[in-house]
Amino acid sequence: MSTFGYRRELSKYEDIDEDELLASLTEEELKELERELEDIEPDRNLPVGQRQKSQTEKTPTGTFSREALMAYWERETRKLLEKERLGACDKVRH
């Protein structure tokens, strides 16, 4: 096939509305398309955060309480400081 014939063959795809095509895909077809696109080498001009697949789509492992976490850190810090203080006192006495 000549180059001209090849270009003529490609020209029929120029008028395709990509948004309409993507909107017509089922959820499974979209997931398959995502898997196929993962195999393509990413564009090096994009920021790293946009080159890689999002890995944050996980369900939470439990409830989160900021107050409980802060209280835990404070207790643990007090314990560590007390251990350090007692350890320093023991070294001085010996």
Summary of the structure (lengths in Angstrom):
residues: 94
radius of gyration: 29.5
end to end distance: 92.7
largest distance: 93.8
contacts: 135
relative contact order: 0.04
helix: 63%
strand: 0%
